[in-house]
Amino acid sequence: MANVASAQKRNRQRITHRARNLFHLTTMRSHVKKVRAAVDEKDTAVAKAELPVAVRLIDKAAQKGVIDRKTASRKISRLTVAVNALA
């Protein structure tokens, strides 16, 4: 355990930030998986409905610094290409 006050505060901040980051990361991943599953099942309606939600969550995660902006852009691009290939 940290003995210095600044180290104790930093530890509290780490726990708070970790919880926030995990929330954004797991929510984003869940919606990306829904889109991927719909693409695999060739379910165009569900894929097109879930895509904007997934894109919004990927952008939000990048905005919060949970994932890199270039990673977010790449994920959005690949998802969009996969959904458009169904049509």
MMTF fields as JSON, N, C-alpha, C and O atoms, coordinates in Angstrom:
{
  "mmtfVersion": "1.0.0",
  "mmtfProducer": "UNKNOWN",
  "numBonds": 347,
  "numAtoms": 348,
  "numGroups": 87,
  "numChains": 1,
  "numModels": 1,
  "chainsPerModel": [1],
  "groupsPerChain": [87],
  "chainIdList": ["A"],
  "bondAtomList": [4, 2, 8, 6, 12, 10, 16, 14, 20, 18, 24, 22, 28, 26, 32, 30, 36, 34, 40, 38, 44, 42, 48, 46, 52, 50, 56, 54, 60, 58, 64, 62, 68, 66, 72, 70, 76, 74, 80, 78, 84, 82, 88, 86, 92, 90, 96, 94, 100, 98, 104, 102, 108, 106, 112, 110, 116, 114, 120, 118, 124, 122, 128, 126, 132, 130, 136, 134, 140, 138, 144, 142, 148, 146, 152, 150, 156, 154, 160, 158, 164, 162, 168, 166, 172, 170, 176, 174, 180, 178, 184, 182, 188, 186, 192, 190, 196, 194, 200, 198, 204, 202, 208, 206, 212, 210, 216, 214, 220, 218, 224, 222, 228, 226, 232, 230, 236, 234, 240, 238, 244, 242, 248, 246, 252, 250, 256, 254, 260, 258, 264, 262, 268, 266, 272, 270, 276, 274, 280, 278, 284, 282, 288, 286, 292, 290, 296, 294, 300, 298, 304, 302, 308, 306, 312, 310, 316, 314, 320, 318, 324, 322, 328, 326, 332, 330, 336, 334, 340, 338, 344, 342],
  "bondOrderList": [1, 1, 1, 1, 1, 1, 1, 1, 1, 1, 1, 1, 1, 1, 1, 1, 1, 1, 1, 1, 1, 1, 1, 1, 1, 1, 1, 1, 1, 1, 1, 1, 1, 1, 1, 1, 1, 1, 1, 1, 1, 1, 1, 1, 1, 1, 1, 1, 1, 1, 1, 1, 1, 1, 1, 1, 1, 1, 1, 1, 1, 1, 1, 1, 1, 1, 1, 1, 1, 1, 1, 1, 1, 1, 1, 1, 1, 1, 1, 1, 1, 1, 1, 1, 1, 1],
  "groupList": [{"groupName": "MET", "atomNameList": ["N", "CA", "C", "O"], "elementList": ["N", "C", "C", "O"], "formalChargeList": [0, 0, 0, 0], "bondAtomList": [1, 0, 2, 1, 3, 2], "bondOrderList": [1, 1, 2], "singleLetterCode": "M", "chemCompType": "L-PEPTIDE LINKING"}, {"groupName": "ALA", "atomNameList": ["N", "CA", "C", "O"], "elementList": ["N", "C", "C", "O"], "formalChargeList": [0, 0, 0, 0], "bondAtomList": [1, 0, 2, 1, 3, 2], "bondOrderList": [1, 1, 2], "singleLetterCode": "A", "chemCompType": "L-PEPTIDE LINKING"}, {"groupName": "ASN", "atomNameList": ["N", "CA", "C", "O"], "elementList": ["N", "C", "C", "O"], "formalChargeList": [0, 0, 0, 0], "bondAtomList": [1, 0, 2, 1, 3, 2], "bondOrderList": [1, 1, 2], "singleLetterCode": "N", "chemCompType": "L-PEPTIDE LINKING"}, {"groupName": "VAL", "atomNameList": ["N", "CA", "C", "O"], "elementList": ["N", "C", "C", "O"], "formalChargeList": [0, 0, 0, 0], "bondAtomList": [1, 0, 2, 1, 3, 2], "bondOrderList": [1, 1, 2], "singleLetterCode": "V", "chemCompType": "L-PEPTIDE LINKING"}, {"groupName": "SER", "atomNameList": ["N", "CA", "C", "O"], "elementList": ["N", "C", "C", "O"], "formalChargeList": [0, 0, 0, 0], "bondAtomList": [1, 0, 2, 1, 3, 2], "bondOrderList": [1, 1, 2], "singleLetterCode": "S", "chemCompType": "L-PEPTIDE LINKING"}, {"groupName": "GLN", "atomNameList": ["N", "CA", "C", "O"], "elementList": ["N", "C", "C", "O"], "formalChargeList": [0, 0, 0, 0], "bondAtomList": [1, 0, 2, 1, 3, 2], "bondOrderList": [1, 1, 2], "singleLetterCode": "Q", "chemCompType": "L-PEPTIDE LINKING"}, {"groupName": "LYS", "atomNameList": ["N", "CA", "C", "O"], "elementList": ["N", "C", "C", "O"], "formalChargeList": [0, 0, 0, 0], "bondAtomList": [1, 0, 2, 1, 3, 2], "bondOrderList": [1, 1, 2], "singleLetterCode": "K", "chemCompType": "L-PEPTIDE LINKING"}, {"groupName": "ARG", "atomNameList": ["N", "CA", "C", "O"], "elementList": ["N", "C", "C", "O"], "formalChargeList": [0, 0, 0, 0], "bondAtomList": [1, 0, 2, 1, 3, 2], "bondOrderList": [1, 1, 2], "singleLetterCode": "R", "chemCompType": "L-PEPTIDE LINKING"}, {"groupName": "ILE", "atomNameList": ["N", "CA", "C", "O"], "elementList": ["N", "C", "C", "O"], "formalChargeList": [0, 0, 0, 0], "bondAtomList": [1, 0, 2, 1, 3, 2], "bondOrderList": [1, 1, 2], "singleLetterCode": "I", "chemCompType": "L-PEPTIDE LINKING"}, {"groupName": "THR", "atomNameList": ["N", "CA", "C", "O"], "elementList": ["N", "C", "C", "O"], "formalChargeList": [0, 0, 0, 0], "bondAtomList": [1, 0, 2, 1, 3, 2], "bondOrderList": [1, 1, 2], "singleLetterCode": "T", "chemCompType": "L-PEPTIDE LINKING"}, {"groupName": "HIS", "atomNameList": ["N", "CA", "C", "O"], "elementList": ["N", "C", "C", "O"], "formalChargeList": [0, 0, 0, 0], "bondAtomList": [1, 0, 2, 1, 3, 2], "bondOrderList": [1, 1, 2], "singleLetterCode": "H", "chemCompType": "L-PEPTIDE LINKING"}, {"groupName": "LEU", "atomNameList": ["N", "CA", "C", "O"], "elementList": ["N", "C", "C", "O"], "formalChargeList": [0, 0, 0, 0], "bondAtomList": [1, 0, 2, 1, 3, 2], "bondOrderList": [1, 1, 2], "singleLetterCode": "L", "chemCompType": "L-PEPTIDE LINKING"}, {"groupName": "PHE", "atomNameList": ["N", "CA", "C", "O"], "elementList": ["N", "C", "C", "O"], "formalChargeList": [0, 0, 0, 0], "bondAtomList": [1, 0, 2, 1, 3, 2], "bondOrderList": [1, 1, 2], "singleLetterCode": "F", "chemCompType": "L-PEPTIDE LINKING"}, {"groupName": "ASP", "atomNameList": ["N", "CA", "C", "O"], "elementList": ["N", "C", "C", "O"], "formalChargeList": [0, 0, 0, 0], "bondAtomList": [1, 0, 2, 1, 3, 2], "bondOrderList": [1, 1, 2], "singleLetterCode": "D", "chemCompType": "L-PEPTIDE LINKING"}, {"groupName": "GLU", "atomNameList": ["N", "CA", "C", "O"], "elementList": ["N", "C", "C", "O"], "formalChargeList": [0, 0, 0, 0], "bondAtomList": [1, 0, 2, 1, 3, 2], "bondOrderList": [1, 1, 2], "singleLetterCode": "E", "chemCompType": "L-PEPTIDE LINKING"}, {"groupName": "PRO", "atomNameList": ["N", "CA", "C", "O"], "elementList": ["N", "C", "C", "O"], "formalChargeList": [0, 0, 0, 0], "bondAtomList": [1, 0, 2, 1, 3, 2], "bondOrderList": [1, 1, 2], "singleLetterCode": "P", "chemCompType": "L-PEPTIDE LINKING"}, {"groupName": "GLY", "atomNameList": ["N", "CA", "C", "O"], "elementList": ["N", "C", "C", "O"], "formalChargeList": [0, 0, 0, 0], "bondAtomList": [1, 0, 2, 1, 3, 2], "bondOrderList": [1, 1, 2], "singleLetterCode": "G", "chemCompType": "PEPTIDE LINKING"}],
  "groupTypeList": [0, 1, 2, 3, 1, 4, 1, 5, 6, 7, 2, 7, 5, 7, 8, 9, 10, 7, 1, 7, 2, 11, 12, 10, 11, 9, 9, 0, 7, 4, 10, 3, 6, 6, 3, 7, 1, 1, 3, 13, 14, 6, 13, 9, 1, 3, 1, 6, 1, 14, 11, 15, 3, 1, 3, 7, 11, 8, 13, 6, 1, 1, 5, 6, 16, 3, 8, 13, 7, 6, 9, 1, 4, 7, 6, 8, 4, 7, 11, 9, 3, 1, 3, 2, 1, 11, 1],
  "groupIdList": [1, 2, 3, 4, 5, 6, 7, 8, 9, 10, 11, 12, 13, 14, 15, 16, 17, 18, 19, 20, 21, 22, 23, 24, 25, 26, 27, 28, 29, 30, 31, 32, 33, 34, 35, 36, 37, 38, 39, 40, 41, 42, 43, 44, 45, 46, 47, 48, 49, 50, 51, 52, 53, 54, 55, 56, 57, 58, 59, 60, 61, 62, 63, 64, 65, 66, 67, 68, 69, 70, 71, 72, 73, 74, 75, 76, 77, 78, 79, 80, 81, 82, 83, 84, 85, 86, 87],
  "secStructList": [7, 7, 7, 1, 2, 2, 2, 2, 2, 2, 2, 2, 2, 2, 2, 2, 2, 2, 2, 2, 2, 2, 2, 2, 2, 2, 2, 2, 2, 2, 2, 2, 2, 2, 2, 2, 2, 2, 2, 2, 6, 6, 7, 2, 2, 2, 2, 2, 2, 2, 2, 2, 2, 2, 2, 2, 2, 2, 2, 2, 2, 2, 2, 2, 6, 1, 1, 7, 2, 2, 2, 2, 2, 2, 2, 2, 2, 2, 2, 2, 2, 2, 2, 2, 2, 2, 7],
  "xCoordList": [0.841, 0.0, 0.883, 1.979, 0.404, 1.162, 1.236, 0.265, 2.395, 2.602, 2.519, 2.312, 2.679, 2.686, 1.286, 0.617, 0.857, -0.492, -0.734, -1.807, 0.255, 0.083, -0.025, -0.735, 0.671, 0.592, -0.765, -1.317, -1.292, -2.625, -3.687, -4.597, -3.564, -4.519, -4.421, -5.436, -3.186, -2.988, -3.614, -4.162, -3.532, -4.125, -5.649, -6.281, -6.238, -7.692, -8.101, -9.102, -7.319, -7.623, -7.512, -8.326, -6.508, -6.306, -7.523, -7.967, -8.051, -9.216, -10.436, -11.183, -10.636, -11.765, -11.649, -12.618, -10.467, -10.259, -10.387, -10.919, -9.901, -9.979, -11.443, -11.811, -12.258, -13.684, -14.361, -15.156, -14.05, -14.629, -14.175, -14.98, -12.882, -12.346, -12.95, -13.297, -13.076, -13.658, -15.108, -15.546, -15.859, -17.25, -17.338, -18.101, -16.555, -16.594, -16.084, -16.63, -15.042, -14.441, -15.385, -15.565, -15.983, -16.847, -18.135, -18.63, -18.674, -19.889, -19.615, -20.407, -18.492, -18.117, -17.931, -18.452, -17.198, -16.924, -18.199, -18.33, -19.137, -20.402, -21.167, -21.697, -21.22, -21.96, -21.23, -21.865, -19.901, -19.134, -19.393, -19.528, -19.463, -19.743, -21.134, -21.335, -22.102, -23.459, -23.454, -24.113, -22.709, -22.62, -21.926, -22.392, -20.818, -20.074, -20.932, -20.893, -21.707, -22.571, -23.641, -23.95, -24.203, -25.219, -24.624, -25.282, -23.399, -22.729, -22.472, -22.669, -22.036, -21.773, -23.04, -23.001, -24.168, -25.445, -26.139, -27.236, -25.507, -26.056, -27.399, -28.294, -27.517, -28.743, -28.556, -28.076, -28.94, -28.694, -29.416, -28.85, -30.658, -31.455, -30.825, -30.698, -30.44, -29.845, -28.486, -28.155, -27.7, -26.377, -26.483, -25.736, -27.414, -27.572, -28.132, -27.833, -28.942, -29.492, -28.431, -28.406, -27.566, -26.557, -25.314, -24.596, -25.066, -23.856, -23.749, -22.7, -24.783, -24.642, -24.39, -23.672, -24.983, -24.771, -23.314, -22.677, -22.789, -21.397, -20.437, -19.456, -20.713, -19.851, -19.839, -18.785, -21.002, -21.101, -20.29, -19.608, -20.365, -19.635, -18.122, -17.333, -17.727, -16.297, -15.762, -14.686, -16.506, -16.099, -16.009, -15.082, -16.97, -16.983, -15.773, -15.159, -15.434, -14.266, -12.984, -12.096, -12.894, -11.715, -11.676, -10.608, -12.826, -12.902, -12.466, -11.836, -12.8, -12.44, -10.994, -10.481, -10.336, -8.955, -8.809, -7.716, -9.902, -9.856, -9.134, -8.352, -9.403, -8.686, -8.121, -8.589, -7.121, -6.493, -7.443, -8.249, -7.356, -8.261, -8.06, -9.015, -6.829, -6.577, -7.15, -7.641, -7.084, -7.698, -9.202, -9.822, -9.787, -11.229, -11.613, -12.601, -10.839, -11.112, -11.037, -11.871, -10.036, -9.865, -11.027, -11.517, -11.463, -12.584, -13.864, -14.603, -14.119, -15.32, -15.291, -16.298, -14.135, -14.003, -14.27, -15.011, -13.676, -13.833, -15.265, -15.791, -15.896, -17.302, -18.199, -19.076, -17.979, -18.794, -18.637, -19.618, -17.403, -17.153, -17.862, -18.449, -17.809, -18.442, -19.952, -20.562, -20.56, -22.015, -22.424, -23.421, -21.66, -21.989, -21.819, -22.484, -20.951, -20.744, -21.959, -22.15, -22.77, -23.987, -25.02, -25.738, -25.08, -26.135, -25.927, -26.749],
  "yCoordList": [-1.187, 0.0, 1.245, 1.237, 2.303, 3.544, 4.239, 4.256, 4.804, 5.485, 6.999, 7.689, 7.517, 8.963, 9.391, 8.665, 10.558, 11.029, 11.133, 10.774, 11.62, 11.765, 10.396, 10.248, 9.41, 8.056, 7.426, 6.687, 7.719, 7.217, 7.812, 7.115, 9.115, 9.777, 9.199, 8.955, 8.981, 8.43, 7.042, 6.683, 6.27, 4.93, 5.017, 4.234, 5.975, 6.17, 6.569, 6.083, 7.46, 7.885, 6.717, 6.586, 5.87, 4.711, 3.795, 3.305, 3.57, 2.693, 3.297, 2.592, 4.599, 5.288, 5.252, 4.939, 5.572, 5.595, 4.204, 4.041, 3.201, 1.822, 1.391, 0.738, 1.757, 1.401, 2.083, 1.461, 3.35, 4.077, 3.483, 3.287, 3.198, 2.637, 1.269, 0.977, 0.434, -0.889, -0.802, -1.594, 0.153, 0.323, 0.626, -0.012, 1.6, 1.981, 0.85, 0.609, 0.166, -0.897, -2.089, -2.595, -2.536, -3.713, -3.41, -4.256, -2.221, -1.837, -1.789, -2.285, -1.191, -1.1, -2.489, -2.777, -3.348, -4.693, -5.499, -6.249, -5.347, -6.087, -5.711, -6.579, -4.427, -3.987, -4.345, -4.637, -4.321, -4.744, -6.227, -6.642, -7.017, -8.452, -8.688, -9.614, -7.85, -7.977, -7.728, -8.438, -6.717, -6.414, -7.559, -8.005, -8.035, -9.138, -10.399, -11.102, -10.682, -11.865, -11.732, -12.697, -10.537, -10.302, -10.448, -10.97, -9.998, -10.136, -11.611, -12.065, -12.349, -13.779, -14.551, -15.508, -14.124, -14.788, -14.226, -14.66, -13.273, -12.617, -11.934, -11.901, -11.396, -10.707, -9.204, -8.48, -8.756, -7.364, -6.363, -5.329, -6.658, -5.709, -5.446, -4.295, -6.493, -6.33, -5.648, -4.784, -6.032, -5.434, -3.937, -3.153, -3.542, -2.111, -1.347, -0.166, -2.016, -1.359, -1.198, -0.181, -2.178, -2.152, -1.331, -0.865, -1.155, -0.456, 0.968, 1.314, 1.806, 3.172, 3.195, 4.059, 2.248, 2.177, 1.832, 2.454, 0.84, 0.429, 1.556, 1.792, 2.246, 3.349, 4.45, 5.004, 4.765, 5.811, 5.421, 6.261, 4.155, 3.715, 3.653, 3.936, 3.287, 3.285, 4.711, 4.958, 5.643, 7.051, 7.567, 8.297, 7.185, 7.629, 7.084, 7.798, 5.819, 5.225, 5.943, 6.171, 6.293, 7.024, 8.42, 8.915, 9.049, 10.392, 10.393, 11.345, 9.332, 9.23, 8.779, 8.8, 8.37, 7.933, 6.467, 6.019, 5.711, 4.291, 3.522, 2.612, 3.894, 3.324, 4.474, 5.609, 4.167, 5.186, 5.594, 4.782, 6.836, 7.324, 6.594, 6.399, 6.189, 5.454, 4.037, 3.503, 3.446, 2.128, 2.231, 1.362, 3.303, 3.511, 3.663, 3.084, 4.436, 4.649, 3.342, 3.078, 2.529, 1.246, 0.292, -0.403, 0.262, -0.597, -0.177, -1.02, 1.127, 1.643, 1.31, 0.889, 1.499, 1.227, -0.238, -0.551, -1.129, -2.558, -3.017, -3.84, -2.479, -2.834, -2.35, -3.08, -1.121, -0.54, -1.321, -1.594, -1.677, -2.456, -3.812, -4.273, -4.441, -5.749, -5.67, -6.541, -4.629, -4.46, -4.113, -4.63, -3.242, -2.858, -4.019, -4.057, -4.952, -6.115, -7.038, -7.817, -6.955, -7.774, -7.326, -8.144, -6.024, -5.47, -5.711, -5.291],
  "zCoordList": [0.0, 0.0, 0.0, 0.559, -0.624, -0.716, 0.647, 1.404, 0.939, 2.22, 2.106, 3.104, 0.902, 0.685, 0.233, -0.502, 0.671, 0.366, -1.137, -1.621, -1.871, -3.317, -3.996, -4.99, -3.466, -4.017, -3.699, -4.514, -2.523, -2.16, -3.066, -3.514, -3.334, -4.223, -5.628, -6.281, -6.091, -7.426, -7.531, -8.573, -6.465, -6.452, -6.533, -7.242, -5.803, -5.879, -7.293, -7.818, -7.907, -9.278, -10.248, -11.163, -10.052, -10.915, -10.883, -11.921, -9.704, -9.563, -10.253, -10.932, -10.079, -10.715, -12.229, -12.922, -12.746, -14.194, -14.79, -15.888, -14.069, -14.549, -14.693, -15.67, -13.728, -13.778, -14.967, -15.671, -15.187, -16.318, -17.641, -18.551, -17.742, -18.979, -19.276, -20.421, -18.254, -18.458, -18.907, -19.742, -18.361, -18.767, -20.259, -20.986, -20.709, -22.12, -23.017, -24.093, -22.57, -23.371, -23.523, -24.63, -22.436, -22.506, -23.262, -24.007, -23.078, -23.802, -25.303, -26.104, -25.674, -27.082, -27.674, -28.752, -26.984, -27.484, -27.666, -28.633, -26.742, -26.836, -28.1, -28.795, -28.391, -29.576, -30.873, -31.886, -30.837, -32.01, -32.275, -33.426, -31.212, -31.367, -31.938, -32.725, -31.544, -32.097, -33.607, -34.366, -34.026, -35.46, -36.187, -37.236, -35.633, -36.255, -36.356, -37.366, -35.305, -35.319, -36.393, -37.091, -36.525, -37.548, -38.94, -39.84, -39.129, -40.428, -40.727, -41.854, -39.72, -39.909, -40.262, -41.036, -39.684, -39.951, -41.185, -41.537, -41.834, -43.031, -42.732, -43.576, -41.525, -41.103, -41.338, -40.466, -42.523, -42.931, -42.041, -41.687, -41.678, -40.899, -39.532, -39.114, -38.852, -37.521, -37.633, -36.821, -38.632, -38.81, -39.054, -38.47, -39.921, -40.22, -39.024, -38.847, -38.201, -37.016, -35.93, -35.237, -35.779, -34.716, -35.078, -34.193, -36.374, -36.8, -36.239, -35.696, -36.347, -35.807, -34.296, -33.793, -33.587, -32.141, -31.855, -31.004, -32.569, -32.375, -32.744, -32.039, -33.833, -34.265, -33.214, -32.902, -32.673, -31.649, -30.407, -29.821, -30.013, -28.828, -29.076, -28.175, -30.279, -30.612, -30.574, -30.03, -31.147, -31.114, -29.681, -29.329, -28.87, -27.477, -26.72, -25.928, -26.965, -26.303, -26.725, -25.903, -27.992, -28.477, -27.871, -27.509, -27.761, -27.199, -25.73, -25.267, -25.004, -23.591, -23.392, -22.273, -24.486, -24.375, -24.017, -23.668, -24.1, -23.768, -24.877, -24.603, -26.127, -27.264, -28.091, -28.002, -28.885, -29.728, -30.854, -31.307, -31.304, -32.347, -33.665, -34.417, -33.952, -35.181, -35.102, -36.097, -33.936, -33.717, -33.903, -34.516, -33.368, -33.503, -34.965, -35.417, -35.697, -37.112, -37.89, -38.756, -37.579, -38.25, -37.939, -38.829, -36.678, -36.291, -37.012, -37.52, -37.052, -37.704, -39.186, -39.755, -39.81, -41.238, -41.548, -42.48, -40.781, -41.041, -40.808, -41.557, -39.759, -39.513, -40.64, -41.102, -41.08, -42.141, -43.441, -44.133, -43.763, -44.979, -44.887, -45.866, -43.73, -43.559, -43.709, -44.329, -43.144, -43.227, -44.656, -45.162, -45.302, -46.688, -47.66, -48.696, -47.347, -48.202, -48.199, -49.133, -47.169, -47.098, -48.136, -48.711, -48.361, -49.213, -50.69, -51.506]
}
